[in-house]
Amino acid sequence: MSRKTALITGSVSGIGLGIAEAFAEKGYNIVFNGLEKDGASIAARVAERYQVNHFFSDANMLEPESLRGLVRQCVDCFGGIDVLINNAGIQHVSPVESFPEDKWNAIININLNAVFHLTKAAWPYMKERRFGRIINIASAHGLFASEYKSAYVAAKHGVVGFTKTVALEGAGLNITCNAICPGYVKTALVEKQIADLVESRQLSEKEAIDDVLLKKQAVKEFVPVKLIADMALFLASDNAAAITGIALPIDGGWSAQ
């Protein structure tokens, strides 16, 4: 098929959905993914709105064979994979001394190991066609640390390091690999953090946002999803062929400190 194809994990909610809509608007075939019960209908609505080809998969980021199957399904359906966007992620906040081991393992597996498994599975197809754009949605926490987020920070730092390595390996193959490192985006994941802060620290919602979440951002506003989506589109474009191996902060000035 003449249209390019983008596989986007975690793409029926939050940042991933915003990215999927941006790529659909540009005419990409979209492979949607997520575990939400209404994921298939969300994907169908987006595809219908922009008149693009699509399919939805509930492949679980915890299951490497499911991820390999997702890539095979993408290739079988659309003939290849042009853009891989590793976006799916989870979070848990806890002091290291009481951090649940099952939460640690899940965060590392979903936020880091799944990025490896999907990249490895997509690589041969990109290599064969001598074209690929891999975009990893990391986090400002891939560059900096915060208390009580040991697993998330470790995973996102790992994603940034993995991004650089893959960029070097793909440099001669026209395969680029970049990471986008957003500050706080008001997604369901962040909404839960706000609620937890309100309950655990007896804060108002405004205090939780201004004094905790956005404390390190110079711009005291949540990062717009559209800004991340537009950057992903640029990194997937031919104009970004010479950009690879970067960890790009979109963090409201957090990294300026």
SVG drawing of the C-alpha trace seen along z (x, -y; Angstrom):
<svg xmlns="http://www.w3.org/2000/svg" viewBox="-17 -30 43 46">
<polyline fill="none" stroke="black" stroke-width="0.4" points="0.0,0.0 1.2,-3.5 0.4,-5.0 3.0,-4.8 2.2,-2.8 2.6,-3.8 2.4,-1.3 1.7,-3.2 1.5,-1.5 -0.9,-2.7 -2.7,-4.6 -6.4,-4.7 -5.9,-7.1 -3.7,-10.0 -0.5,-10.9 -0.7,-7.9 -4.2,-8.7 -3.1,-12.3 -0.2,-10.9 -2.5,-8.5 -4.9,-11.2 -2.1,-13.4 -0.7,-10.6 -4.1,-9.6 -4.8,-13.2 -1.7,-13.0 -3.0,-9.8 -0.9,-7.1 -2.3,-3.6 -2.6,-3.3 -2.0,-0.2 -3.7,-1.1 -2.9,0.7 -4.2,0.7 -5.9,2.7 -8.9,0.4 -12.3,2.2 -13.5,-0.3 -10.2,-0.4 -11.4,1.1 -14.3,-1.4 -12.0,-4.4 -9.6,-3.2 -12.5,-2.8 -13.8,-6.3 -10.4,-7.9 -9.9,-5.9 -13.3,-6.8 -12.9,-10.5 -9.7,-10.7 -10.6,-8.0 -7.5,-5.9 -6.9,-2.2 -6.3,-0.7 -6.5,2.2 -6.7,2.5 -4.6,4.9 -4.9,5.5 -1.3,7.0 -0.1,6.9 3.2,5.1 4.1,7.7 4.1,10.6 7.0,10.5 5.4,13.1 2.3,10.9 4.5,8.0 6.3,10.0 2.9,11.1 1.7,7.5 4.6,6.6 3.9,9.6 0.2,8.7 1.2,5.1 3.4,6.3 0.9,8.9 -1.8,6.2 0.0,3.3 3.1,4.8 5.6,3.2 6.1,0.9 7.5,-2.6 7.1,-4.3 7.2,-2.6 6.2,-4.7 6.8,-3.2 4.4,-5.1 2.7,-2.6 3.7,-3.1 2.6,-2.7 3.6,-4.4 3.7,-3.7 4.9,-6.1 6.4,-4.7 9.6,-5.1 12.2,-2.6 12.2,-0.8 8.6,0.2 8.4,0.2 6.4,3.4 8.5,5.8 5.6,6.7 5.1,3.0 8.9,2.6 8.9,5.6 5.7,4.4 7.1,0.9 10.4,2.2 8.7,4.7 6.2,2.3 8.2,-0.9 11.5,0.5 11.6,4.2 8.6,3.8 10.5,1.0 13.3,3.5 11.0,6.3 9.1,4.2 12.2,2.5 13.9,5.9 10.8,7.3 10.4,4.3 14.0,4.0 14.3,6.6 11.4,5.1 12.8,1.6 16.3,2.8 15.0,4.6 13.2,1.5 16.1,-0.8 13.7,-3.1 12.5,-3.3 11.5,-5.9 11.5,-4.7 10.2,-7.3 10.3,-6.4 8.1,-8.5 10.4,-8.7 9.9,-11.4 11.7,-14.2 12.3,-11.5 14.5,-9.9 16.8,-12.8 16.2,-13.7 15.1,-11.9 12.3,-12.6 11.7,-11.0 9.5,-7.9 9.7,-7.1 12.6,-4.7 11.2,-2.2 9.8,-4.8 13.0,-6.8 15.2,-3.7 13.0,-2.5 12.9,-5.9 16.7,-6.4 17.0,-3.0 14.8,-4.1 17.0,-7.1 20.2,-4.9 18.5,-2.3 17.5,-5.1 21.1,-6.2 22.4,-2.7 19.7,-2.0 20.4,-5.3 24.0,-4.3 23.1,-0.9 20.5,-2.3 22.6,-5.2 23.7,-3.5 20.3,-2.0 18.2,-5.1 16.6,-4.1 16.5,-6.8 15.7,-6.4 14.8,-9.4 13.2,-9.9 10.8,-12.6 11.0,-13.5 7.8,-15.3 7.3,-17.1 3.9,-16.6 1.0,-16.0 -2.5,-15.9 -3.3,-12.3 -5.2,-9.6 -1.9,-8.5 -1.2,-12.0 -4.7,-12.5 -4.2,-9.5 -1.0,-11.0 -2.9,-14.2 -5.6,-12.3 -3.0,-10.3 -1.2,-13.5 -4.4,-15.1 -5.2,-12.0 -1.8,-11.1 -0.5,-14.7 -3.8,-16.4 -3.3,-18.9 -5.8,-20.7 -5.7,-19.8 -4.2,-23.2 -1.4,-22.6 -0.7,-19.1 -0.3,-20.5 1.5,-23.8 3.7,-22.8 4.5,-19.2 4.0,-18.2 4.9,-21.4 7.3,-22.6 10.3,-21.9 8.8,-23.3 9.5,-26.9 6.3,-27.1 3.6,-26.2 1.3,-24.5 0.8,-21.0 2.5,-20.1 -0.1,-19.9 -0.5,-16.5 -0.6,-18.2 2.9,-19.5 4.2,-16.0 2.2,-14.7 3.5,-17.4 7.1,-16.6 6.6,-12.9 5.2,-13.8 8.3,-15.9 10.7,-13.2 8.9,-10.7 9.3,-12.9 12.0,-12.9 13.1,-16.3 14.3,-14.7 16.5,-12.1 19.6,-13.6 18.2,-13.7 18.8,-10.6 19.9,-9.6 18.4,-12.6 16.5,-12.8 14.3,-15.9 12.9,-17.6 9.4,-19.1 9.2,-19.9 8.2,-23.5 11.8,-24.5 12.4,-21.7 15.7,-20.9 16.8,-24.6 17.4,-24.4"/>
</svg>
